[in-house]
Amino acid sequence: MLAPVAAAGWVVLALTDLGVRIALFRAQRTQGMVSVLWALLFGLFLWAGAKVIGVSQLRSILFGLVGGVAIGLVVYLRGAALDDPAVAQPGAYHRRLLARRRTGRAPRTQYQTRPGRTRELDQARIEIARGELGEALRPLEEAERVAVAQRKLDELLEVREIAGVIAARSWGHTKEAAERLAAKVDDQIQTFPAEALAAVGIQKEPSHEELAARFAEKQLEAPAAARPPVTTPELTRARIALDSGAFRTALFHLDEARRVSVAQRKLDELVEVHALAEVVAERSEGRTHAASERLIGKVEAGVRSFAPAS
């Protein structure tokens, strides 16, 4: 007799979970919203089930309220899934809340920082120690702007380190914002002189314009007859496909030639791959043009793997 009731309950729970996932997209799927929706839907299910079996209106309403609040509290404390990140595991929010209250009750000392150091960096570290990863991003972004404006490489590297810590410990919007900040800092670091980057163990990557000039200079240094012979067969096949107008086939062979050139450390052939890929980009359009642009980017990344003298 209980089998149909259990089956109906399982179906309702599955539909409730599906409804919660559909109603709350990734951007709005916070722990609080998920628990509230579970409380409402499960409470309605309990109220409707009690009405069906003949329970009075008052008792069915109370039963739905108590059951809905209970399931909402369980979902909120337990987490929406067992594989949630650490920040969404049971009691994480309450531990952060208690830590913040203990910090508020503790005797406050006057804020001190080293002369010339950006104050927002220390504020970001304090927020991380409290468990407020989202709050730590605000002073960290301000510290990034100050470090870029004042050309402080050491503080910019510290911003990058803290952003990586936040990205590793957070999830959702906070994780995405920390990753965007880290990528922005990486771009800003490359604007410093090569000598300053080498002093801290970072190799400066050439820009797109520098790579294009390097390719042009490499091709002008020696005439075609004086260049070393091409030994990668994929380059020959790419030229044949390019002459016949088969741009996709040419891109396939050029990508294979790029891998061989990087693996065998053949910079001359890598330069040839870059030149042929630019020809494909000029003559093609749509997806083929986009694929040729991506291949050019891969070739430039392969050039960066060579020694600086190259």
Backbone torsions as a table, in degrees:
resi	resn	phi	psi	omega
1	MET	NA	-32.0	-178.4
2	LEU	-82.6	-12.5	-177.3
3	ALA	-62.1	-46.1	178.4
4	PRO	-63.1	-36.0	179.3
5	VAL	-66.3	-43.0	178.8
6	ALA	-64.3	-40.3	179.0
7	ALA	-64.5	-42.2	178.2
8	ALA	-64.1	-40.7	178.1
9	GLY	-63.7	-39.8	178.6
10	TRP	-64.2	-40.9	179.8
11	VAL	-64.6	-41.8	179.9
12	VAL	-64.4	-41.5	178.8
13	LEU	-64.1	-40.7	178.7
14	ALA	-64.6	-42.6	178.4
15	LEU	-66.5	-35.4	177.4
16	THR	-63.7	-44.8	178.1
17	ASP	-62.2	-42.0	178.4
18	LEU	-64.5	-40.6	179.1
19	GLY	-63.7	-38.9	178.6
20	VAL	-64.6	-42.2	-178.7
21	ARG	-68.1	-34.3	179.7
22	ILE	-76.1	-42.2	-176.7
23	ALA	-68.0	-33.4	-178.6
24	LEU	-110.2	106.9	174.4
25	PHE	-71.9	175.9	-174.1
26	ARG	-58.8	-35.3	-176.0
27	ALA	-69.2	-31.7	-176.5
28	GLN	-105.4	4.1	-173.7
29	ARG	-84.6	72.7	176.6
30	THR	-90.1	166.0	-178.2
31	GLN	-62.4	-40.0	180.0
32	GLY	-66.1	-43.9	-179.3
33	MET	-65.8	-39.8	178.1
34	VAL	-62.0	-45.0	-179.0
35	SER	-66.9	-37.2	178.2
36	VAL	-64.5	-44.7	178.8
37	LEU	-63.9	-40.8	176.5
38	TRP	-61.4	-42.2	179.9
39	ALA	-62.1	-44.7	-179.1
40	LEU	-65.5	-50.3	-175.9
41	LEU	-68.3	-42.2	-179.9
42	PHE	-70.2	-35.8	175.6
43	GLY	-63.1	-41.1	175.9
44	LEU	-63.3	-38.9	178.3
45	PHE	-63.4	-44.2	178.7
46	LEU	-64.6	-41.0	178.9
47	TRP	-63.8	-44.1	179.4
48	ALA	-65.7	-41.0	178.2
49	GLY	-63.8	-39.9	177.9
50	ALA	-65.9	-37.2	178.3
51	LYS	-66.1	-37.4	-178.2
52	VAL	-64.6	-40.0	-177.1
53	ILE	-84.2	4.4	172.0
54	GLY	96.9	14.0	177.7
55	VAL	-72.7	147.0	-178.7
56	SER	-63.9	161.9	-175.0
57	GLN	-61.0	-46.1	-177.2
58	LEU	-63.1	-46.7	-178.3
59	ARG	-67.1	-37.3	179.2
60	SER	-66.7	-36.8	177.7
61	ILE	-66.1	-45.8	178.6
62	LEU	-62.5	-40.2	179.3
63	PHE	-62.6	-42.6	178.8
64	GLY	-66.3	-39.9	179.6
65	LEU	-64.4	-48.7	-178.1
66	VAL	-63.9	-44.9	179.7
67	GLY	-65.1	-39.4	179.3
68	GLY	-65.7	-44.0	178.4
69	VAL	-63.1	-39.0	-179.2
70	ALA	-65.0	-46.4	-178.5
71	ILE	-68.7	-35.3	177.0
72	GLY	-63.7	-41.1	178.7
73	LEU	-66.1	-39.5	179.3
74	VAL	-63.9	-45.1	-179.9
75	VAL	-64.8	-39.2	-177.7
76	TYR	-67.5	-42.9	-177.7
77	LEU	-78.5	-35.5	-175.5
78	ARG	-80.5	-31.9	-173.7
79	GLY	104.1	152.2	-177.5
80	ALA	-69.0	-19.9	178.7
81	ALA	-156.0	154.5	-178.8
82	LEU	-68.4	-22.4	-178.5
83	ASP	-96.0	19.4	177.3
84	ASP	-61.1	152.4	174.5
85	PRO	-64.5	169.3	-173.3
86	ALA	-59.6	-33.2	-177.4
87	VAL	-67.6	-21.9	-178.5
88	ALA	-102.9	6.8	-179.7
89	GLN	-75.6	164.6	-174.4
90	PRO	-53.4	130.0	173.6
91	GLY	78.3	2.4	-177.8
92	ALA	-62.9	-44.5	-179.6
93	TYR	-63.8	-41.2	-176.7
94	HIS	-70.6	-33.5	175.2
95	ARG	-64.7	-40.2	176.6
96	ARG	-65.2	-37.9	179.6
97	LEU	-65.2	-44.0	178.8
98	LEU	-65.3	-39.5	178.4
99	ALA	-63.5	-38.5	179.1
100	ARG	-67.1	-37.6	178.5
101	ARG	-68.3	-39.9	177.9
102	ARG	-64.9	-37.1	177.1
103	THR	-64.6	-37.2	179.3
104	GLY	-68.8	-33.3	179.1
105	ARG	-79.3	-20.9	-178.1
106	ALA	-69.4	149.1	178.5
107	PRO	-63.2	129.4	-177.3
108	ARG	-84.2	134.3	175.5
109	THR	-104.2	156.0	-178.4
110	GLN	-67.9	134.1	-178.0
111	TYR	-67.6	128.9	179.8
112	GLN	-130.6	145.6	177.8
113	THR	-146.0	159.7	-179.1
114	ARG	-68.7	144.9	178.9
115	PRO	-60.6	132.8	179.8
116	GLY	86.0	-9.1	180.0
117	ARG	-89.1	142.1	179.0
118	THR	-69.5	124.9	-175.2
119	ARG	-65.3	-31.8	-175.7
120	GLU	-64.5	-24.7	177.2
121	LEU	-64.0	-44.9	178.0
122	ASP	-67.1	-35.9	177.4
123	GLN	-63.3	-39.7	178.5
124	ALA	-63.8	-41.3	179.1
125	ARG	-66.5	-35.0	177.8
126	ILE	-65.2	-42.9	179.4
127	GLU	-64.8	-36.5	177.7
128	ILE	-66.0	-40.2	178.0
129	ALA	-62.8	-31.9	176.8
130	ARG	-78.2	-11.7	-176.8
131	GLY	90.5	5.2	-179.5
132	GLU	-93.5	79.7	-175.7
133	LEU	-69.5	-37.9	178.7
134	GLY	-65.3	-38.6	178.6
135	GLU	-69.2	-27.0	-179.3
136	ALA	-70.5	-21.8	-177.8
137	LEU	-68.8	-32.6	-176.6
138	ARG	-63.3	-54.8	176.8
139	PRO	-66.1	-27.2	-179.8
140	LEU	-68.6	-39.6	176.6
141	GLU	-64.9	-38.5	177.0
142	GLU	-66.6	-38.4	177.7
143	ALA	-64.2	-35.4	177.6
144	GLU	-64.8	-42.3	179.3
145	ARG	-65.0	-40.2	179.5
146	VAL	-66.7	-43.2	-179.1
147	ALA	-64.0	-37.3	178.5
148	VAL	-69.8	-43.7	-178.4
149	ALA	-65.3	-38.0	-177.6
150	GLN	-96.4	3.4	176.8
151	ARG	56.5	50.6	178.4
152	LYS	-102.3	96.2	-177.2
153	LEU	-66.3	-38.8	-178.3
154	ASP	-63.2	-41.2	179.1
155	GLU	-72.2	-32.1	177.1
156	LEU	-66.5	-37.6	175.2
157	LEU	-66.3	-35.7	177.1
158	GLU	-67.8	-37.8	175.2
159	VAL	-60.6	-42.4	178.9
160	ARG	-62.6	-40.0	179.2
161	GLU	-65.0	-45.8	-178.6
162	ILE	-66.8	-39.2	178.0
163	ALA	-62.4	-37.9	176.2
164	GLY	-64.9	-37.5	177.2
165	VAL	-64.5	-44.2	179.6
166	ILE	-63.4	-42.8	-180.0
167	ALA	-63.3	-34.7	-179.0
168	ALA	-74.8	-28.2	-175.3
169	ARG	-99.3	-10.5	-173.3
170	SER	-110.7	-176.6	177.5
171	TRP	-153.7	169.9	176.5
172	GLY	67.5	-138.0	-177.3
173	HIS	-60.6	-41.1	-177.9
174	THR	-63.3	-43.4	179.5
175	LYS	-63.3	-44.4	-179.6
176	GLU	-64.5	-41.5	179.3
177	ALA	-64.8	-40.2	178.6
178	ALA	-65.3	-39.1	178.6
179	GLU	-67.4	-38.3	176.5
180	ARG	-64.5	-40.0	178.3
181	LEU	-65.0	-41.5	179.1
182	ALA	-62.2	-42.7	178.2
183	ALA	-64.7	-38.3	178.2
184	LYS	-64.6	-40.8	178.7
185	VAL	-65.6	-39.0	177.7
186	ASP	-58.7	-41.6	177.9
187	ASP	-65.9	-39.8	-179.2
188	GLN	-68.8	-33.8	179.3
189	ILE	-62.3	-36.1	-178.3
190	GLN	-70.6	-9.6	177.4
191	THR	-82.2	-8.8	179.0
192	PHE	-79.7	158.3	179.9
193	PRO	-61.2	153.0	-178.6
194	ALA	-62.1	-34.4	-179.9
195	GLU	-65.0	-41.8	179.8
196	ALA	-66.3	-38.7	178.8
197	LEU	-69.7	-38.9	179.3
198	ALA	-64.5	-30.0	179.6
199	ALA	-65.6	-27.0	179.4
200	VAL	-106.5	14.0	174.9
201	GLY	80.8	25.9	179.8
202	ILE	-116.2	133.0	178.1
203	GLN	-92.6	128.3	-179.5
204	LYS	-74.0	129.9	179.2
205	GLU	-89.4	134.1	178.5
206	PRO	-68.2	147.0	178.6
207	SER	-77.2	173.5	179.5
208	HIS	-62.3	-40.2	179.8
209	GLU	-66.0	-39.9	178.5
210	GLU	-64.6	-39.3	178.0
211	LEU	-66.3	-41.3	179.1
212	ALA	-62.2	-42.5	178.1
213	ALA	-65.1	-37.1	178.7
214	ARG	-65.3	-41.0	177.9
215	PHE	-62.8	-46.4	-179.2
216	ALA	-62.1	-42.3	179.6
217	GLU	-65.0	-38.6	-179.5
218	LYS	-65.4	-38.0	-178.8
219	GLN	-74.6	-29.4	-178.9
220	LEU	-84.0	-16.5	-176.5
221	GLU	-65.0	-35.4	-176.4
222	ALA	-133.5	140.3	175.6
223	PRO	-68.6	168.2	-175.2
224	ALA	-60.3	-35.4	-177.6
225	ALA	-71.7	-24.0	-177.2
226	ALA	-91.0	-7.6	-178.6
227	ARG	-74.5	150.4	179.0
228	PRO	-64.6	146.4	-177.8
229	PRO	-64.6	146.5	178.1
230	VAL	-79.1	126.1	-178.1
231	THR	-108.9	-8.3	-180.0
232	THR	-86.9	116.1	-175.9
233	PRO	-65.5	-25.2	-178.8
234	GLU	-63.1	-30.2	177.6
235	LEU	-66.6	-40.6	177.3
236	THR	-64.0	-42.7	178.6
237	ARG	-65.4	-35.4	178.9
238	ALA	-65.7	-40.1	178.8
239	ARG	-64.5	-40.8	179.3
240	ILE	-63.7	-44.2	179.2
241	ALA	-65.7	-35.1	179.9
242	LEU	-69.0	-39.1	178.5
243	ASP	-66.1	-31.5	179.9
244	SER	-87.4	-1.5	178.4
245	GLY	85.4	7.0	178.2
246	ALA	-86.3	81.2	-173.0
247	PHE	-67.6	-39.5	-179.6
248	ARG	-63.9	-42.7	177.6
249	THR	-63.6	-39.5	178.2
250	ALA	-62.6	-40.7	178.9
251	LEU	-64.3	-38.3	179.1
252	PHE	-61.3	-47.4	-179.6
253	HIS	-68.8	-33.8	178.3
254	LEU	-66.4	-37.7	178.3
255	ASP	-65.2	-40.6	176.5
256	GLU	-64.2	-41.0	178.6
257	ALA	-64.6	-34.5	177.5
258	ARG	-62.5	-45.1	-179.4
259	ARG	-61.2	-43.4	-179.2
260	VAL	-65.4	-41.5	-178.4
261	SER	-64.2	-41.1	179.0
262	VAL	-68.7	-42.0	-178.0
263	ALA	-66.6	-37.4	-177.6
264	GLN	-96.9	6.2	175.8
265	ARG	58.6	48.3	179.3
266	LYS	-105.9	91.2	-177.5
267	LEU	-67.6	-35.8	-179.1
268	ASP	-61.6	-43.2	-179.8
269	GLU	-72.1	-29.8	175.8
270	LEU	-66.8	-36.2	174.8
271	VAL	-63.1	-39.9	178.5
272	GLU	-65.3	-39.3	176.3
273	VAL	-60.2	-43.9	179.8
274	HIS	-61.6	-42.9	-179.0
275	ALA	-64.3	-44.5	179.9
276	LEU	-67.4	-36.5	177.8
277	ALA	-64.9	-35.5	176.7
278	GLU	-67.8	-34.7	175.6
279	VAL	-63.5	-43.5	177.7
280	VAL	-62.2	-41.5	-180.0
281	ALA	-63.4	-35.1	179.9
282	GLU	-73.4	-33.4	-174.0
283	ARG	-94.1	-14.0	-174.6
284	SER	-108.0	176.7	178.0
285	GLU	-152.7	171.9	178.6
286	GLY	66.1	-136.8	-176.4
287	ARG	-66.1	-35.8	179.4
288	THR	-65.0	-40.4	177.3
289	HIS	-63.5	-43.2	178.8
290	ALA	-63.2	-39.6	179.0
291	ALA	-65.3	-37.7	178.0
292	SER	-66.9	-36.4	176.7
293	GLU	-64.5	-40.6	177.6
294	ARG	-64.9	-38.1	178.5
295	LEU	-65.2	-40.0	177.0
296	ILE	-59.9	-41.7	176.9
297	GLY	-62.6	-38.4	177.8
298	LYS	-65.9	-39.5	179.1
299	VAL	-63.0	-42.3	179.4
300	GLU	-64.2	-38.3	175.7
301	ALA	-65.5	-33.7	176.8
302	GLY	-67.1	-35.2	177.6
303	VAL	-63.4	-37.2	-179.7
304	ARG	-64.1	-20.8	179.7
305	SER	-78.4	-11.5	178.2
306	PHE	-77.9	167.1	178.4
307	ALA	-62.9	149.7	179.3
308	PRO	-55.8	-31.5	-179.2
309	ALA	-65.8	-23.5	179.2
310	SER	-76.0	NA	NA
